[in-house]
Each structure stands twice: as structure tokens, then as C-alpha cells.
Amino acid sequence: MKKNKFNPGKRITIFFVFFAFLFFSLGLWQIERGQAKTNLLDDFEKKILEKPSYINQKSQKWDRVYVEGKWDSSKQILIDNVIRRGIAGYKVLTPLRMKETDQLILVDRGWIKQNTFRDQLPDIKLIQIDEVVSGILEIPELGLVLSDDLVSKEWPKISQTKNLGVIKNEYDENIFPMILLADPTLKNSLEYIKITPTNMTPIKHYGYSAQWFLMFIVLCFMYVWYGYKRNAK
């Protein structure tokens, strides 16, 4: 009985080597991404449990800080398309003029429900008083936007993004380079939405990694099977 030899051919071998390397590399990359997200979440959880310190130029993303200043309700921005429990609404950003530096910082006061008619904005007025605000510093990414016109013209303005690089252009002066998500205990706070430091959990990355490794294993089996099957013919 003639014994089959393994001979898949040059083209199939090149195809196999390329995609096997690709699938295996993507699997490793997803594991690295999962580990990075785990470290990010651990760092975030540690920081949000820390006692707030007074804000300064050395403050970093996710730091818990507090600041004293006076509200400026005349130049508020509503972040559009924020869904809360299946209900459409806005995140409200209100400028606070810091007492020590006279610089503006945008404070995320929370979420408010959208009115039945979009041309009727919800009531976001507040008393322009001095107040101490504590919370977490964040630097929102640009994210998915649904319009070329990211920010409306009239105050209070409606923005399609919370990205500070876009929003700061609506002000005539320097803005603190991070947004302060106010604690829900704030007197003028709206409905609080907890920060999600990442849109994809480590488990999802590990799941994607398993899929890439499975494709790698299947490809190896197919390559071996074809190599012997081709020679048998």
C-alpha cells in the first residue's frame, strides 16, 4: 500500500504561512490589549477611591480633585445623543471660573432628559454663586459623530461630541485641558452617570483572542489535510 506524502504545494504553503502568522499575531495582540485594559481599570479604581486634592496644572486624567470657583451659566454646552435607560438626553457642561487662577474649567454636571420637541431645550439654569466642586478629571475622546456641524451657533450650544479639543474652540479664552465630572453630591448636579474608562472590557479582548487562535488552529488542520489529500490524488 502506497503511503501518502505531505505535499501541499508552494502557493498553498505561502497562503498558509501568511494567514497563520496573521491570525496568531492578532491573537497575541488581543491578549496584550486585554492586559492593558486590566491595568487601566485597576489604576482607575484606585484613583477614584482617593481623597480629592486641590486641582492644579499637574493634575492628571482620572485624578479626584476639588476646585472653588463661580459658575458662568451664560455659556453652557449640551452634549447631544446621550442615552440613559433608553431615554434620549444631554450631558450638561457648565463653565466654572476657578478662584485661584481665574481660568475656566468645564464641569460635567450630569444628564438631563431631552424635551419632546428638540427645538425646546431643557431648563439648565443655575445660580451663579461661588461653589466648591469635587469630582474626577477626564479627557473624552472624539468618538462617533453624526453630523459635520459639531457645535450649534447659539448659547446654550448643542455639541455632537464631548471632546475638549472641539468644545474649547467655542470659548474666547483659555480652558483647563480636562473636564471635571462633578460628584453627585454637588448642589447644582443633575443625574449622575458614572465614568466608563474604556468601551471594551478585558474579557472581550480575550474573547477576540480566542477566536483568532481558533482560526489559526483550523487553518493548520486544513493545511495538513490538504497537503495529504492533494498528494493522494
Order of alpha helices (4+ residues) and beta strands (2+ residues): alpha-beta-beta-beta-beta-beta-beta-beta-alpha-beta-alpha
